[in-house]
Amino acid sequence: MKATNYHLFDFMDFDPSLQGDEALWKAYAPTTIEEHDGDIHITIPFQCQLQQEDMAPDTHVAQQSHTLIIRAYAPNILRLFISMTGDEMTEHDEMLTMQVERIPLHLNGTAILGPDDKIRAFADLSAPVLDHWSDLLPAPQPAPFITFYPDGDERKGIALSDDHFSPPRYDALPIGYVSGSDGHCERATLSFRCDANECFVGTGERFRKMDLSGQTFQLKNQDGQGVNNRRCYKNIPFYLSSRGYGVFYHTSYYSKLSLADHSTRSVQFLCDRATLDAFLIGGSTPEQILRTYRMLTGFPAMPPLWSFGIWMSRMTYFSADEVEDICHRLREEHYPCDVIHLDTGWFRQDWLCEWKFNPERFPDPEGFIRHLGEQGFKVSLWQLPYIAKGAEQLEEAKANQYIGPLVHEQASEGSNFSALDYAGTIDFTNPEATRWYQSLLGDLLRMGVKCIKTDFGENIHMDAVYRNMTPAQLNNLYALLYQKAAYEVTKEETGDGIIWARAGWAGCQRYPLHWGGDSASSWDGMAGSLRGGLHLGLSGFAFWSHDVPGFHSVPDFMNSPLDTNIYIRWTQFGVFTSHMRYHGTCKREPWHYPAIAPLVKKWWRLRYRLIPYIIDQSEKACKSGMPLVQALLLRHPHDRQCWHIDDEYYFGHDFLVCPVMSGDNRRDIYLPEGVWVDFFTGERMEGGRWYYDMETPLERMPVFVRPGAMIKIYPHDVDSTDEMDLSASVWWEISRDYQGYEL
């Protein structure tokens, strides 16, 4: 449908012909404000609007009233809850861990105060000031003028937005909902005012520029099919504002989020269920806000040591002999590596996921895995959460409803390179189905497999019946249930808590780790990957990876050869991210690119030297609000430049990393305020300024540290982390006479 540039149609999803049977209801000024057991209940009447483009009250329809509940939690949270469908507020579900303490609120007139008597919200019930001279236009409809202060800071209130050009022409509703012809409430909206220069980040693995203002996002998980479009594997209903607050919308239903787009005066949220549950989070720093968000939805678990080594993969290896030859050469030529990943080709038929090795090409899987383990290799296996027609488990899954029964036959909505018809989606709302799935993984994990790649999960069969949720409620949440099941059985069987996941929703950060999906092996694929990782780190995730040097070839998806410059530049970028995996549609092993293979080996060795530092930073990330890959704004929230930089980042506390993302070996570099030292040359440079068109030879990437920094490194070359004794780590000081790190 063509855009109309009118809020009613483009944001609220009304039919522009106005031929539908839907009605819009607008929030009016509160009628009562009362305290109930430490919560504040505000009665808000809603007025039905005439079925027309210009809003006007339909006075022939009686008002309906609903209760807005305001609840506070320590340290800096206000929760807003209102339901037009009879939903009850809950503090326990799959998304919420609620490591916060509820605190009581009380009233002083129309001011809402915390136990410290700091203001937490204020309802302005005063009449508007008018100097009446014309009746050309109707007076504005009443509205709830309520401002919220989640951390008690009156300088940065978050106000409901009654945003209009003239009283009939609305651009945002403070609170509103839509009902159908039968009176059933179908969707609801909540809007806050924003400043003209306000910036927004987060919302998941967003492949966009750093400041997301002026954009509207569909919070609907789907196969991203790359890292350069609007589709998103990991939508997270959370954003962070440059004004010093964040908002988490607690829902799994399809939603829409407009960040100063439909109106530059408003942030607007539309949910496909007429229940609104928003956590407003205050804080003095972005890190504090993110830490509080994790207190609501969970902190990341610490991955095992070996996972921080290099992972080697392709789409795909097809036999034990092929894998053993590659692993032998990695060891023979001393390319350090910890994980060998088998993608879609370890089954009896490529892509036919049955959780069993092909008996001809992998005749002794236990011996195969044991032999690799003796060489220091951990085995990771690909699979997916759908049962294909032709899979040996199909009839069992159907008979026991381990997959959601289809209302009628339907093709899969997901990517499908082998044209398999997926007959159903494993129903993780069914405990028996979850245990059955875990038993399939358990057989593999007991063989010695160390990690399961929980691929897909962005889409489910929507025309199916699931045990405890509707498809609309489940689709976004599915990634969390799926990954939790795989993570928990892996932890139980191996002792190591880890998965390798693609989809995501609020709470998935608890189950590391996640990678960025099917990027193109191109400069724009590399740039899009980093943008996605930065926004994911601003959405509560600590650990994130990407396919080095991009997943698919360009222009021929499967067969175009790799650009060796992209290979080495992506390798350099990968060294300075939390996890590092080579994967893609053609050869990824470095010896296939002899011109750069010696340089690749040097960068791999640097990666292993840095593992003690990475471990320390990871442990800190699991307890704070920080990711490993940190947008500059996390450390410099008052530097407006940093809210717009998406091609540089901090790697942990000490490294400022500037990947080269073009073939001319040049880039602009922004150094925040202070003195910086080039990690590779020792050159000292003044910050608080841009350095334009800086030349960088292929052998190096711009990486900077602060004078006096102490970086823990491993002093010896190793072939895998099995050879590491972390107690032998040493401190590398960036002293006055530091001359740079020689690869």
HUFENSUL-V5324 format. One line per field, one symbol per residue. phi: phi as a letter, one per 40 degrees, with the letter a starting at -180 (. if undefined). psi: psi as a letter, one per 20 degrees, with the letter a starting at -180 (. if undefined). burial: I if it has 16 or more other ideal C-beta (glycine too) atoms within 10 Angstrom, else O. A space follows every 50 residues. Layout:
# HUFENSUL-V5324
phi=???
psi=???
burial=???
This chain:
# HUFENSUL-V5324
phi=.ccbgbddccbcgccdcfccbcbcbbcbcdbabbcbfgcbbbcbcbbcbc cacccaccccbccbbbbccbbbbccabbbbbabbbgcbcbbaacccbfcb bcbcbabbgbcbbcccgccbaabcbccccbbcaabcbccccdaccbbbbc bgcccbcbbcbbcacbdcbcbabdaaabbcccgccbaababbcbccbcbb agghcccbcccccgbbbccbcadcfhbbbccacbcbcabbbccgabbbcc abcdabbbbfbcaccabbbbbcbcbbbbccbbicbdccccccdcccbhcc ccccdcccccbbaabacbaccccccccccdccbfccabbbbbccbcccbd gccbgbcccccbcbcccdcccccccgbcbbbcaacbbcchcccccccccb fcbccccacacccccacbgccccabdcccbdccccccccccddcccchdb abcccggcbbcccabbdbacdcccdccddccccdcccccccccbgbcabb bbcaadhcccbcbbbcgccccaccccccccdcccccccbhccbabaccbg cbcbccdcbcccccccdcccdddcdbbcbbbcaicadbccccbdcbdccd ccccccdcccddcccdccccccbbbccccbcdcccbccccdccbcbbbac bgcbbbbbdcbaccfbacbbbcdhcbbcccbgccbccgacbcfccbcdcb bcbbbcdgcbbcbccbcbcacdccbccccbcbccccccbhccc
psi=pqqikpghghgikqphikirkqqppppaqqhqoqpolirppopoqppqqq nrgppqpniipqqqqqpoppqqqqhlpppppppjjjqqpqjoahhphllq ppqqqrqncjppqrhjjqpiqpoojqqqpqnpiqkgqqqqqqqonppqnh jjoiilqoqqomoqgrhinqiqpgprrpqahjipphrqqpqqqqrhjpqq rcjamplrrgojqjqppomoprohlakjahqphnppmpqpqijkrqpoon qjqprpoonlfhpiiqpppppjqlppnpopprqiqhggghghghhgiqqq qprqghiiappprrnrqiqhggghgghghgghjlopqhpppocijirhpp inojkqqoigimhmhghgggghhhjjpqpqpqarkqpqpiqijghggghj lhqppphrqqqqirqnhjjqopirppnjiohhhghgghhghhgghhhiqi qpomrbihqrohmrpqgjqqhhhhghighggghggggghggghiipoqro qgrqrphhihmqrqrjamqqmrhhhgghgggghghhhjjiphpqaqopmq gqrphoghipqqphghghhhggghhlrhqoppqaiapiphiimhhighhg hghghgghhihgghgghghhhiibjqrgopqhhhimijohhijjojjrrp obhhpopnqpkrijkqqqppprqaqqpohhiippqpakrqoqlppoqhiq qopqrqpiqopprpiqprhrihipniijqrpopmrhjpjrpp.
burial=OOOOOIIIIIIIIIOOOOOOOIIIIIIIIIOOIOOOOOIIOIOIIIIIII OOOOIOIOOOOOOIOIOIIIIIIOIIIIIIIIIIOOOOOOOOOIIIIIOI OIIOIOOOOOOIIIOOOOIIIIIOOOOOOOOOOOOOOOOOIIIIIIIIII IIIOOOIIIIIIIIOOOIOIIIIIIIIIIOOOOOIIIIIIIIIIOOOIII IIIIIIIIIIIIIOIIIOIIIIIIOIIIOOIIIIIIIIIIIIOIIIIIII IIIIIIIIIIIIIOIIIIIIIIIIIIIIIIIIIOOIIIIIIIIIIIIIII IIIIIIIIIIIIIIIIIIIIOOIIOIIOOIIOOOIIIIIIIIIIIIIIOI IIIIIIIIOOIIOOIOOIIOOIOOIIIIIIIIIIIIIIOOIOIIOOIOOO IIIIOIOOOOOIIIOIOOOIOIIIIIIIIIOOIIOIIIOIIIOIIOIIII IIIIIIIIIIIIOIOIOOIOIOIIIIIIIIIIIIIIIIIIIOIIOIIIII IIIIIIIIIIIIIIIIIIIIIIIIIIIIIIIIIIIIIIIIIIIIIIIIII IIIOOOOOOOOIIIIIIIIIIIIIIIIIIIIIIIIIOIIIOOIOOIIOII IOIIIIIIIIIIIIIIIIOOIIOOIIIIIIIIIIIIIOIOOIIOIIIIII IIIIIIIIIIIOOOOOIOIIIIOOOIIIIIOOOOOOIOOOOOOOOIOOOI IIIIIOOOIOIIIIOOOIIIIIOIOOOOIOOIOIOOOIOOIOO
